Amino acid sequence: MKYRHIFFDLDRTLWDMEKNARETLAELFFRYELDQKGIQSANEFIFHYNRYNDLLWDRYRRKIIDKSTLRALRFKQTFAHFGIHDRNLSAIFDTEYITEAPKKRNLVPGAKELLDALRDDFSLHIITNGFHETQLHKINHSGLEEYFNHVITSEGCGHTKPDKKIFFHALQMTGAKKEEAIMIGDDLAVDIVGAREAGWDQVFFNPSRGKHSEEVTYEIALLEEMNGILAK
């Protein structure tokens, strides 16, 4: 087989980020009765949280802000959008979200089945941009830890996808050669372009079948389609 090492993104590729985050944020919304503070619904709160969080993560990936700034601002900006200026409440939400969300166990459909099918024939690894401790909690609580030889986090190695350095670090850490490595991820700009620029083959996991103009090695809409790619 051409590939010996398979590198997975974590959030939205294996761990169901949207579902797990939504469950956690909805629980916090009702626990702290945000509907009594002028926010009409959990859906509205989650929508605006995601908007601010995504913007901050983009700035974090580009090294404009650091981890502490991202965490300090995402709930503060969300609450400010609704006219709520309560530093204590923002801090509570940040602490409880970062504690509770990683304990959620929802996985992307087909994730466990794919890993079971691959584990005996390939070395499996994760490359993720998430915070080191948080990502390890997600992996452990969702039962994924048994599948992976190495977990490379941006915080742990000091480089963030799509920076080529995180992919070079992954090869060094795992002893893999780029010719025998393949990256699978859902973020075209971060996972796929990053791996491509590092000289790796890539699999763009595109469950929504969104259109794009990037050149990718493979593209799938269902995780089970990986089996066909790796059997070639």
C-alpha positions in Angstrom: 0.0 0.0 0.0 1.2 3.5 -0.8 0.2 5.0 2.5 1.4 3.8 5.8 0.5 6.8 8.0 -2.9 8.5 8.1 -3.2 11.9 9.8 -6.7 13.0 10.8 -8.0 16.4 11.7 -10.1 16.1 14.9 -12.9 18.7 15.0 -15.6 18.2 12.4 -13.7 15.3 10.9 -14.0 12.8 13.7 -15.4 14.7 16.7 -18.7 16.3 15.9 -17.8 19.9 16.8 -21.2 21.5 15.9 -23.3 19.0 17.8 -21.1 18.9 20.9 -20.7 22.7 21.0 -24.4 23.3 20.5 -25.4 20.9 23.3 -23.0 22.5 25.7 -24.0 26.1 24.8 -27.7 25.3 25.0 -27.2 23.8 28.5 -25.3 26.9 29.6 -28.0 29.1 28.1 -30.7 27.6 30.2 -28.6 27.0 33.3 -27.9 30.8 33.5 -31.4 31.8 32.2 -30.1 34.0 29.4 -33.7 34.3 28.2 -34.2 36.4 31.3 -31.4 38.7 30.2 -32.9 39.7 26.9 -31.5 36.9 24.6 -34.6 35.5 22.9 -33.4 31.9 22.3 -30.5 29.5 22.6 -30.3 29.3 18.8 -29.7 33.1 18.6 -27.1 33.0 21.3 -25.3 30.0 19.6 -25.4 31.7 16.2 -23.7 34.8 17.4 -21.2 32.9 19.6 -20.1 30.9 16.5 -19.7 34.1 14.5 -17.4 35.7 17.1 -15.6 32.5 17.9 -14.8 31.8 14.2 -13.4 35.3 13.7 -11.2 35.0 16.8 -10.0 31.5 15.8 -9.0 32.9 12.4 -7.0 35.6 14.2 -5.4 33.0 16.5 -4.3 30.8 13.5 -2.7 33.9 11.9 -0.9 34.6 15.3 -2.6 37.9 15.7 -3.9 36.9 19.1 -2.9 34.3 21.6 -4.9 31.6 23.4 -5.7 33.7 26.5 -7.0 36.6 24.3 -9.2 34.2 22.3 -10.7 32.7 25.5 -11.2 36.1 27.1 -13.0 37.6 24.1 -15.3 35.1 22.6 -18.0 35.1 25.3 -17.3 38.8 26.1 -18.0 39.8 22.5 -21.0 37.5 22.3 -22.6 39.0 25.4 -21.7 42.5 24.3 -23.6 41.9 21.1 -26.8 41.5 23.2 -25.9 44.6 25.3 -24.7 42.5 28.3 -21.5 43.7 29.8 -20.7 41.3 32.6 -17.1 40.2 32.9 -17.9 37.7 35.6 -20.6 36.0 33.5 -18.3 35.9 30.5 -15.6 34.3 32.6 -18.0 31.7 34.0 -19.2 30.7 30.5 -15.6 30.4 29.3 -14.6 28.2 32.2 -17.7 26.0 32.0 -17.7 25.7 28.3 -14.0 24.7 28.1 -14.7 22.1 30.9 -17.9 20.6 29.7 -17.7 20.7 25.9 -14.7 18.3 25.6 -16.7 15.7 27.6 -19.3 15.4 24.9 -19.1 12.1 23.0 -20.8 12.8 19.7 -18.7 11.7 16.7 -19.1 12.4 13.0 -21.1 9.5 11.5 -18.9 6.7 10.4 -15.8 7.8 12.4 -15.6 4.8 14.7 -16.3 2.4 11.9 -13.6 3.8 9.7 -11.0 3.8 12.5 -11.9 0.2 13.3 -11.4 -0.7 9.7 -8.0 1.0 9.5 -6.3 0.4 12.8 -4.7 -2.9 12.0 -3.2 -1.9 8.7 -2.1 1.7 9.2 -0.5 4.0 11.8 -3.1 6.5 12.7 -2.4 10.0 14.0 -4.2 13.3 14.7 -3.1 16.9 13.7 -5.3 19.5 15.3 -5.3 23.2 15.8 -7.1 23.0 19.1 -5.7 23.7 22.6 -3.6 20.7 23.7 -5.4 19.8 27.0 -8.8 20.4 25.5 -8.2 18.2 22.5 -6.8 15.4 24.6 -10.0 15.5 26.8 -12.2 15.3 23.7 -10.2 12.3 22.4 -10.3 10.5 25.8 -13.9 11.1 26.6 -15.2 10.1 23.2 -13.2 6.8 23.2 -10.8 7.7 20.4 -7.6 7.5 22.4 -7.1 3.8 21.6 -6.8 4.4 17.9 -4.0 6.9 17.6 -0.2 6.6 18.0 0.4 10.3 18.1 -1.7 13.4 18.7 0.0 16.6 17.4 -1.6 19.9 18.5 -0.8 23.3 17.4 -0.3 24.5 20.9 1.9 21.6 21.7 4.3 22.0 18.8 4.1 25.8 18.4 2.9 25.8 14.8 -0.7 26.1 13.5 -2.2 24.6 10.4 -1.9 25.6 7.6 1.7 26.4 8.4 3.9 23.8 6.8 6.0 23.5 9.9 3.3 21.6 11.8 3.3 19.0 9.0 7.1 18.7 9.0 6.9 18.4 12.8 4.3 15.6 12.4 6.6 13.6 10.1 9.5 14.0 12.5 7.4 13.0 15.5 6.0 9.9 13.8 9.0 8.8 11.7 6.8 8.9 8.6 7.9 10.0 5.1 5.7 12.5 3.3 5.3 10.0 0.4 3.6 7.5 2.7 1.5 10.1 4.6 -2.0 11.3 3.8 -4.0 14.0 5.6 -7.8 14.0 5.9 -9.7 17.0 7.1 -12.8 19.1 6.6 -11.2 22.6 6.4 -10.0 23.2 2.9 -7.8 26.2 3.6 -6.3 24.8 6.9 -6.1 21.0 6.5 -5.9 20.5 2.8 -4.0 23.5 1.5 -1.6 23.2 4.4 -0.9 19.5 3.8 -0.6 20.1 0.0 1.9 22.9 0.5 4.0 20.5 2.7 4.1 18.0 -0.1 1.5 15.6 1.3 -1.4 13.9 -0.4 -4.7 15.0 1.1 -8.4 13.9 1.4 -10.9 16.8 1.6 -13.8 15.6 3.8 -16.6 17.7 2.3 -19.9 16.3 3.7 -21.9 19.3 2.4 -20.4 18.8 -1.1 -19.6 22.5 -1.2 -18.1 23.8 -4.5 -14.5 25.0 -4.5 -11.6 25.6 -6.9 -8.7 24.1 -4.9 -6.7 21.2 -6.3 -7.0 18.2 -3.9 -5.7 14.7 -4.1 -9.0 13.1 -3.1 -12.4 14.4 -2.0 -15.1 12.5 -0.1 -18.5 13.3 1.4 -18.7 10.2 3.7 -15.9 8.9 5.9 -16.5 5.4 4.7 -15.2 6.4 1.2 -11.7 6.5 2.7 -11.7 2.7 2.5 -11.8 2.8 -1.3 -9.0 5.4 -1.5 -6.7 3.4 0.7 -7.4 0.1 -1.1 -5.9 1.5 -4.3 
